[in-house]
Amino acid sequence: MTVLTVIEHQWRPIGGSRPGSLSEPQAEALEQLQPSLPAGAIEWRRREVKFAQYCGVVQLGALTLEVLPKLSRDHEDVVRSRNMLVRMLQAAGLFRAHAVGSASLGLQNAHLLDWFIDHFRGQVQAQLRQGMIRRYVEHHESLAYVRGRIDMPRQLRDNLLRPHVIACRYEELEHDNQYNQSLVAVLRMLRAHTHHPRLRHDLEEVISHFGMVSEVQPTAEQIERLPFRRMEERWQPIFSQAALFLRCLYPDVLSGDLPALALLFDMNVLFEKYVAAQLRRSMKGYQITTQRPIRHLAVDSRDRPVFALKPDIVVLNAGNPVFVADTKWKLLDMERRQSGVSRADMHQMAAYAARYNCDEVALIYPIVSGAGGLQTLNQFRLQPTGVRITVIGVDLKREDRLMLSLDGEHRGPERAWQSNTEVQHLFKQDAPSGALNDLTD
């Protein structure tokens, strides 16, 4: 198996002998897969290809492409980038932050696909220790004794000339049911997609715990429709992940070869979910919403609302917006004028401030300074209203939780920011020199 690690927005050559290049057949396979991927995930130009905005893994037969987030304008630390993506996925709730998975295999520096597979295996194994799902299955048999209820129509139809047997209908608690059949099918599918010998062995071991269950080929939709009773709710996140794996499988892309597997995450959406999840964990007294409440900028001549506004994050206090923010998955260039913040983004934030009647709005970007938490990167004051638009950096190099203290300070999860040399008075700073009317793209 060949594993090729690429960084988002990084062009990769096609053909030739240059390091990190894709062969012609690999590029053709990727082009065949492209219609199944999210729009805009891949960009092409002459003899080059790049992944834009989406990170994760794409497996094309014997080739595994690992697409990692871009964390620096100069050089990339692959291990740090991989670990950061895993932390973001865990914080956003897509993968549980649990003491199973890669730690058990010593795969901390392993490639993403093996991490995803081992994480799923570990979650299944942890739940199996508490017992697998068992359901009553109805049986119809002709027996020498009565079990359950007599099936009189079948008795008259099938056993009229066999008085020594009785047609019975009964239920038996079994583990050979849709739930376990679906899990075993997904585990076997994942076993075919990993080339890590220890991981394949561990997957076999987990599969063996299910015993003899019928082989099925479930779809993601069938798994998502499975009902869960109260005692089985602990399994529901695992089945959600199983459905996710099946949705990312494309069996018809590579004719005569292994099916393609593409597990890609929109980094704009993931960054939004990451920031919102961290704020929810730390700001217990506030309601943190994403993409709502929806308000409209204007009404038309028929008094119908138009131009919907959906901020990425709104902090509510007693139902009233006190802070509105949009997250932007891109690295700012602090050497550029206005830190590289675009005119369109500023216009958008001005609309949020006016429509949500909120004096504090922000643009939130990723940074990797190592200081942890939130950092004020720049601040602008709208004229003539005085509304402050703050440019905030979320440090992805540290695992601290985030908290916006709306009384004027940034805080960490358990403490004020004593470790930060700057006093982070986010909402009490004056706007830096360079007024809003001087903004350029």
Secondary structure, DSSP 8 states (H G I E B T S, - for coil): -EEEEEETT--EEBSSS-TT-B-HHHHHHHHHHGGGS-TTSEEEETTEEEE-SEEEEEEETTEEEEEE----SS---HHHHHHHHHHHHHHTTSS---S-THHHHT-TTS-HHHHHHHHHHHHHHHHHTT----EEEEEEEEESS--SEE-HHHHHHHSTT-TT-EEEEEEEEES-SHHHHHHHHHHHHHHHH---HHHHHHHHHHHHTT-S-------HHHHHT----GGGGGGHHHHHHHHHHHHTEETTSSTTS--EEEEEEEHHHHHHHHHHHHHHHH-TTSEEEES-S-EEEEE-TTS-EEEEE--SEEEEETTEEEEEEEE--S---TTSGGGG--HHHHHHHHHHHHHTT-SEEEEEEEE--SS-SEEEEEEEE-TTT--EEEEEEEETTS----EEETTTEEE-SSSBSTT-SS---TTT----SS-GGG---
